[in-house]
Amino acid sequence: MSNVAIVTGGTRGIGKAISKKLKDDGFTVAAIYGGNAEAAKACEEELGISAYQCDVSDVEACESVVAKIEADHGGVGVLVNNAGITRDGAFHKMSADQWKAVISTNLDSAFNMTRPVINGMRDRSFGRIINVSSINGQKGQFGQTNYSAAKAGLIGFTRALAQETAKKGITVNALAPGYIATDMTSGMKQEVLDSIVAGIPVGRMGTPEEMAHMVAFLASKDSGFITGAVLTANGGQYIAA
Ligand SMILES: NC(=O)c1ccc[n+]([C@@H]2O[C@H](COP(=O)([O-])OP(=O)(O)OC[C@H]3O[C@@H](n4cnc5c(N)ncnc54)[C@H](OP(=O)(O)O)[C@@H]3O)[C@@H](O)[C@H]2O)c1
């Protein structure tokens, strides 16, 4: 098996914690970032990993960055499709740009990044693909038709690809985090956050490290019997069937 892991959005927030955990677990980590070069450089220095700039919504850029990572480090064994954005708004006021930005960054990106790594994984008969979905892809969320659609789409992608790749030793799973303390949620109004936390039975938001722990579990070579699963980590806020 290859111990090269790509983490998209791997230099900030949940992705940075995933990069750290996979590095600690012995993987060679290539973290992809969108535009925040300062955070990427700081992450490289702090974690001792490599960072690569790539817009995950751009299919050709993803093909190029995977080729570069494979040339630098070797074939990819683990892909974590984590990069994501929000562009919230009630649907009756949502622009086509808000819709397209979220669908292309959060959902098209899974095709754009997975397609260039899948044949190498098939050839090596090993792979771990982990797609970071969301509680709001499971239950829907007011003001997030775009985000909820993209994150629900990732769950469908996970379940279909898991069936196609199972015989090749490649597992495909999704993680559905609840509300996690990162830059993505720090931009929310305090009263909105307070009302959300009031509805979380464990009484707090989750941490990026808790999400990284679950991704590392799915990435392990010992997790070969788990595929097509959606692991929920939301403090009991939404308990899906
Ligand atoms: N935080 C939560 O409560 C929560 C809950 C459920 C699910 N999630 C999901 O978890 C994932 C990580 O969220 P987070 O809270 O850690 O977000 P974050 O702190 O805002 O970090 C987002 C990361 O994604 C990267 N990114 C964004 N657009 C990109 C693009 N077009 N191309 C490449 N990279 C791009 C960013 O790169 P730059 O640093 O260059 O900007 C950054 O590294 C997302 O998919 C999010 O939807 C988050």
The ligand as an SDF file (V2000), in Angstrom:
LIG
                    3D

 48 52  0  0  0  0  0  0  0  0999 V2000
  -16.7210   23.7390   10.4900 N   0  0  0  0  0  0  0  0  0  0  0  0
  -17.8660   23.0730   10.5350 C   0  0  0  0  0  0  0  0  0  0  0  0
  -18.7010   23.2770   11.4260 O   0  0  0  0  0  0  0  0  0  0  0  0
  -18.1710   22.0060    9.5160 C   0  0  0  0  0  0  0  0  0  0  0  0
  -19.2780   21.1930    9.7220 C   0  0  0  0  0  0  0  0  0  0  0  0
  -19.5840   20.2060    8.7930 C   0  0  0  0  0  0  0  0  0  0  0  0
  -18.7840   20.0470    7.6840 C   0  0  0  0  0  0  0  0  0  0  0  0
  -17.7270   20.8700    7.4940 N   0  0  0  0  0  0  0  0  0  0  0  0
  -16.9280   20.6670    6.2900 C   0  0  0  0  0  0  0  0  0  0  0  0
  -15.5930   20.3880    6.6640 O   0  0  0  0  0  0  0  0  0  0  0  0
  -14.7080   20.8480    5.6580 C   0  0  0  0  0  0  0  0  0  0  0  0
  -13.6570   21.7340    6.2950 C   0  0  0  0  0  0  0  0  0  0  0  0
  -14.3160   22.8330    6.9150 O   0  0  0  0  0  0  0  0  0  0  0  0
  -13.5480   23.8870    7.8430 P   0  0  0  0  0  0  0  0  0  0  0  0
  -14.5270   24.3510    8.8370 O   0  0  0  0  0  0  0  0  0  0  0  0
  -12.2420   23.3370    8.2670 O   0  0  0  0  0  0  0  0  0  0  0  0
  -13.3090   25.0720    6.7800 O   0  0  0  0  0  0  0  0  0  0  0  0
  -12.2530   26.2690    6.7940 P   0  0  0  0  0  0  0  0  0  0  0  0
  -11.6400   26.4470    8.1260 O   0  0  0  0  0  0  0  0  0  0  0  0
  -12.9870   27.4130    6.1630 O   0  0  0  0  0  0  0  0  0  0  0  0
  -11.1160   25.7490    5.7770 O   0  0  0  0  0  0  0  0  0  0  0  0
  -11.4670   25.4680    4.4620 C   0  0  0  0  0  0  0  0  0  0  0  0
  -10.2880   24.8790    3.7300 C   0  0  0  0  0  0  0  0  0  0  0  0
  -10.7210   24.5790    2.3770 O   0  0  0  0  0  0  0  0  0  0  0  0
   -9.8460   25.2100    1.4610 C   0  0  0  0  0  0  0  0  0  0  0  0
  -10.5470   25.5920    0.2380 N   0  0  0  0  0  0  0  0  0  0  0  0
  -11.6760   26.3270    0.1310 C   0  0  0  0  0  0  0  0  0  0  0  0
  -11.9890   26.4990   -1.1810 N   0  0  0  0  0  0  0  0  0  0  0  0
  -11.0400   25.8490   -1.8890 C   0  0  0  0  0  0  0  0  0  0  0  0
  -10.7910   25.6660   -3.2670 C   0  0  0  0  0  0  0  0  0  0  0  0
  -11.6090   26.1790   -4.2160 N   0  0  0  0  0  0  0  0  0  0  0  0
   -9.7150   24.9460   -3.6420 N   0  0  0  0  0  0  0  0  0  0  0  0
   -8.8840   24.4200   -2.7110 C   0  0  0  0  0  0  0  0  0  0  0  0
   -9.0610   24.5520   -1.4040 N   0  0  0  0  0  0  0  0  0  0  0  0
  -10.1180   25.2770   -0.9810 C   0  0  0  0  0  0  0  0  0  0  0  0
   -9.2960   26.4190    2.1890 C   0  0  0  0  0  0  0  0  0  0  0  0
   -8.1000   26.8450    1.5750 O   0  0  0  0  0  0  0  0  0  0  0  0
   -7.4650   28.3180    1.9230 P   0  0  0  0  0  0  0  0  0  0  0  0
   -6.8470   28.1640    3.2860 O   0  0  0  0  0  0  0  0  0  0  0  0
   -6.4810   28.5480    0.8410 O   0  0  0  0  0  0  0  0  0  0  0  0
   -8.6030   29.2830    1.9160 O   0  0  0  0  0  0  0  0  0  0  0  0
   -9.1260   25.8590    3.5920 C   0  0  0  0  0  0  0  0  0  0  0  0
   -7.9090   25.1390    3.6740 O   0  0  0  0  0  0  0  0  0  0  0  0
  -15.5680   21.5590    4.6240 C   0  0  0  0  0  0  0  0  0  0  0  0
  -15.8840   20.6900    3.5610 O   0  0  0  0  0  0  0  0  0  0  0  0
  -16.8240   21.8870    5.4060 C   0  0  0  0  0  0  0  0  0  0  0  0
  -17.9380   22.0380    4.5670 O   0  0  0  0  0  0  0  0  0  0  0  0
  -17.3910   21.8470    8.3740 C   0  0  0  0  0  0  0  0  0  0  0  0
  1  2  1  0
  2  3  2  0
  2  4  1  0
  4  5  1  0
  4 48  2  0
  5  6  2  0
  6  7  1  0
  7  8  2  0
  8  9  1  0
  8 48  1  0
  9 10  1  0
  9 46  1  0
 10 11  1  0
 11 12  1  0
 11 44  1  0
 12 13  1  0
 13 14  1  0
 14 15  2  0
 14 16  1  0
 14 17  1  0
 17 18  1  0
 18 19  2  0
 18 20  1  0
 18 21  1  0
 21 22  1  0
 22 23  1  0
 23 24  1  0
 23 42  1  0
 24 25  1  0
 25 26  1  0
 25 36  1  0
 26 27  1  0
 26 35  1  0
 27 28  2  0
 28 29  1  0
 29 30  1  0
 29 35  2  0
 30 31  1  0
 30 32  2  0
 32 33  1  0
 33 34  2  0
 34 35  1  0
 36 37  1  0
 36 42  1  0
 37 38  1  0
 38 39  2  0
 38 40  1  0
 38 41  1  0
 42 43  1  0
 44 45  1  0
 44 46  1  0
 46 47  1  0
M  CHG  2   8   1  16  -1
M  END
$$$$
